[in-house]
Every structure is written in structure tokens, then in C-alpha cells.
């Protein structure tokens, strides 16, 4: 469960980064 949450959080950060860069 914790691992899944971490994975989702990481993906969210990456998406935010992409949006910020874009």
C-alpha cells in the first residue's frame, strides 16, 4: 500500500514537472 502510494506520488510529481516545463 505504501509502495503504491509512493509510486503514485512520484508519477504526480513527474506530471507536475512536465506541466511546469511546458
mmJSON file of the N, C-alpha and C atoms, coordinates in Angstrom:
{"data_MODEL":{"atom_site":{
"group_PDB":["ATOM","ATOM","ATOM","ATOM","ATOM","ATOM","ATOM","ATOM","ATOM","ATOM","ATOM","ATOM","ATOM","ATOM","ATOM","ATOM","ATOM","ATOM","ATOM","ATOM","ATOM","ATOM","ATOM","ATOM","ATOM","ATOM","ATOM","ATOM","ATOM","ATOM","ATOM","ATOM","ATOM","ATOM","ATOM","ATOM","ATOM","ATOM","ATOM","ATOM","ATOM","ATOM","ATOM","ATOM","ATOM","ATOM","ATOM","ATOM","ATOM","ATOM","ATOM","ATOM","ATOM","ATOM","ATOM","ATOM","ATOM","ATOM","ATOM","ATOM","ATOM","ATOM","ATOM","ATOM","ATOM","ATOM"],
"id":[1,2,3,4,5,6,7,8,9,10,11,12,13,14,15,16,17,18,19,20,21,22,23,24,25,26,27,28,29,30,31,32,33,34,35,36,37,38,39,40,41,42,43,44,45,46,47,48,49,50,51,52,53,54,55,56,57,58,59,60,61,62,63,64,65,66],
"type_symbol":["N","C","C","N","C","C","N","C","C","N","C","C","N","C","C","N","C","C","N","C","C","N","C","C","N","C","C","N","C","C","N","C","C","N","C","C","N","C","C","N","C","C","N","C","C","N","C","C","N","C","C","N","C","C","N","C","C","N","C","C","N","C","C","N","C","C"],
"label_atom_id":["N","CA","C","N","CA","C","N","CA","C","N","CA","C","N","CA","C","N","CA","C","N","CA","C","N","CA","C","N","CA","C","N","CA","C","N","CA","C","N","CA","C","N","CA","C","N","CA","C","N","CA","C","N","CA","C","N","CA","C","N","CA","C","N","CA","C","N","CA","C","N","CA","C","N","CA","C"],
"label_alt_id":[null,null,null,null,null,null,null,null,null,null,null,null,null,null,null,null,null,null,null,null,null,null,null,null,null,null,null,null,null,null,null,null,null,null,null,null,null,null,null,null,null,null,null,null,null,null,null,null,null,null,null,null,null,null,null,null,null,null,null,null,null,null,null,null,null,null],
"label_comp_id":["UNK","UNK","UNK","UNK","UNK","UNK","UNK","UNK","UNK","UNK","UNK","UNK","UNK","UNK","UNK","UNK","UNK","UNK","UNK","UNK","UNK","UNK","UNK","UNK","UNK","UNK","UNK","UNK","UNK","UNK","UNK","UNK","UNK","UNK","UNK","UNK","UNK","UNK","UNK","UNK","UNK","UNK","UNK","UNK","UNK","UNK","UNK","UNK","UNK","UNK","UNK","UNK","UNK","UNK","UNK","UNK","UNK","UNK","UNK","UNK","UNK","UNK","UNK","UNK","UNK","UNK"],
"label_asym_id":["A","A","A","A","A","A","A","A","A","A","A","A","A","A","A","A","A","A","A","A","A","A","A","A","A","A","A","A","A","A","A","A","A","A","A","A","A","A","A","A","A","A","A","A","A","A","A","A","A","A","A","A","A","A","A","A","A","A","A","A","A","A","A","A","A","A"],
"label_entity_id":["1","1","1","1","1","1","1","1","1","1","1","1","1","1","1","1","1","1","1","1","1","1","1","1","1","1","1","1","1","1","1","1","1","1","1","1","1","1","1","1","1","1","1","1","1","1","1","1","1","1","1","1","1","1","1","1","1","1","1","1","1","1","1","1","1","1"],
"label_seq_id":[1,1,1,2,2,2,3,3,3,4,4,4,5,5,5,6,6,6,7,7,7,8,8,8,9,9,9,10,10,10,11,11,11,12,12,12,13,13,13,14,14,14,15,15,15,16,16,16,17,17,17,18,18,18,19,19,19,20,20,20,21,21,21,22,22,22],
"pdbx_PDB_ins_code":[null,null,null,null,null,null,null,null,null,null,null,null,null,null,null,null,null,null,null,null,null,null,null,null,null,null,null,null,null,null,null,null,null,null,null,null,null,null,null,null,null,null,null,null,null,null,null,null,null,null,null,null,null,null,null,null,null,null,null,null,null,null,null,null,null,null],
"Cartn_x":[0.844,0.0,0.887,1.834,2.731,3.511,3.974,4.745,3.883,2.638,1.72,1.535,1.373,1.179,2.409,3.578,4.829,4.907,4.552,4.613,3.682,2.466,1.503,2.024,2.579,3.098,4.218,5.105,6.212,5.664,4.687,4.107,3.495,2.822,2.188,3.259,4.36,5.446,5.973,6.173,6.688,5.722,4.428,3.428,3.473,3.597,3.65,4.888,5.997,7.244,7.047,6.461,6.233,5.362,4.314,3.408,4.161,4.98,5.733,6.71,7.391,8.354,7.624,6.48,5.681,5.103],
"Cartn_y":[-1.192,0.0,1.253,1.295,2.455,2.6,1.462,1.491,2.059,1.607,2.08,3.593,4.052,5.487,6.254,5.743,6.406,6.472,5.368,5.329,6.384,6.453,7.443,8.849,9.075,10.4,10.787,9.829,10.093,10.469,9.712,9.987,11.376,11.727,13.04,14.132,13.942,14.935,15.067,13.938,13.973,14.732,14.463,15.144,16.643,17.001,18.413,19.054,18.335,18.842,19.094,18.12,18.26,19.48,19.635,20.773,22.076,22.092,23.301,23.633,22.616,22.824,23.25,22.673,23.01,24.404],
"Cartn_z":[0.0,0.0,0.0,0.913,0.982,-0.326,-0.841,-2.089,-3.22,-3.279,-4.315,-4.19,-2.97,-2.743,-3.215,-2.888,-3.287,-4.81,-5.453,-6.914,-7.509,-6.988,-7.486,-7.251,-6.094,-5.754,-6.724,-6.991,-7.912,-9.29,-9.752,-11.063,-11.073,-10.006,-9.914,-10.011,-9.306,-9.343,-10.77,-11.436,-12.807,-13.704,-13.555,-14.376,-14.104,-12.85,-12.49,-13.12,-13.065,-13.649,-15.135,-15.819,-17.253,-17.528,-16.75,-16.934,-16.694,-15.667,-15.339,-16.468,-16.972,-18.056,-19.323,-19.564,-20.738,-20.532],
"occupancy":[1.0,1.0,1.0,1.0,1.0,1.0,1.0,1.0,1.0,1.0,1.0,1.0,1.0,1.0,1.0,1.0,1.0,1.0,1.0,1.0,1.0,1.0,1.0,1.0,1.0,1.0,1.0,1.0,1.0,1.0,1.0,1.0,1.0,1.0,1.0,1.0,1.0,1.0,1.0,1.0,1.0,1.0,1.0,1.0,1.0,1.0,1.0,1.0,1.0,1.0,1.0,1.0,1.0,1.0,1.0,1.0,1.0,1.0,1.0,1.0,1.0,1.0,1.0,1.0,1.0,1.0],
"B_iso_or_equiv":[0.0,0.0,0.0,0.0,0.0,0.0,0.0,0.0,0.0,0.0,0.0,0.0,0.0,0.0,0.0,0.0,0.0,0.0,0.0,0.0,0.0,0.0,0.0,0.0,0.0,0.0,0.0,0.0,0.0,0.0,0.0,0.0,0.0,0.0,0.0,0.0,0.0,0.0,0.0,0.0,0.0,0.0,0.0,0.0,0.0,0.0,0.0,0.0,0.0,0.0,0.0,0.0,0.0,0.0,0.0,0.0,0.0,0.0,0.0,0.0,0.0,0.0,0.0,0.0,0.0,0.0],
"pdbx_formal_charge":[null,null,null,null,null,null,null,null,null,null,null,null,null,null,null,null,null,null,null,null,null,null,null,null,null,null,null,null,null,null,null,null,null,null,null,null,null,null,null,null,null,null,null,null,null,null,null,null,null,null,null,null,null,null,null,null,null,null,null,null,null,null,null,null,null,null],
"auth_seq_id":[1,1,1,2,2,2,3,3,3,4,4,4,5,5,5,6,6,6,7,7,7,8,8,8,9,9,9,10,10,10,11,11,11,12,12,12,13,13,13,14,14,14,15,15,15,16,16,16,17,17,17,18,18,18,19,19,19,20,20,20,21,21,21,22,22,22],
"auth_comp_id":["UNK","UNK","UNK","UNK","UNK","UNK","UNK","UNK","UNK","UNK","UNK","UNK","UNK","UNK","UNK","UNK","UNK","UNK","UNK","UNK","UNK","UNK","UNK","UNK","UNK","UNK","UNK","UNK","UNK","UNK","UNK","UNK","UNK","UNK","UNK","UNK","UNK","UNK","UNK","UNK","UNK","UNK","UNK","UNK","UNK","UNK","UNK","UNK","UNK","UNK","UNK","UNK","UNK","UNK","UNK","UNK","UNK","UNK","UNK","UNK","UNK","UNK","UNK","UNK","UNK","UNK"],
"auth_asym_id":["A","A","A","A","A","A","A","A","A","A","A","A","A","A","A","A","A","A","A","A","A","A","A","A","A","A","A","A","A","A","A","A","A","A","A","A","A","A","A","A","A","A","A","A","A","A","A","A","A","A","A","A","A","A","A","A","A","A","A","A","A","A","A","A","A","A"],
"auth_atom_id":["N","CA","C","N","CA","C","N","CA","C","N","CA","C","N","CA","C","N","CA","C","N","CA","C","N","CA","C","N","CA","C","N","CA","C","N","CA","C","N","CA","C","N","CA","C","N","CA","C","N","CA","C","N","CA","C","N","CA","C","N","CA","C","N","CA","C","N","CA","C","N","CA","C","N","CA","C"],
"pdbx_PDB_model_num":[1,1,1,1,1,1,1,1,1,1,1,1,1,1,1,1,1,1,1,1,1,1,1,1,1,1,1,1,1,1,1,1,1,1,1,1,1,1,1,1,1,1,1,1,1,1,1,1,1,1,1,1,1,1,1,1,1,1,1,1,1,1,1,1,1,1]
}}}
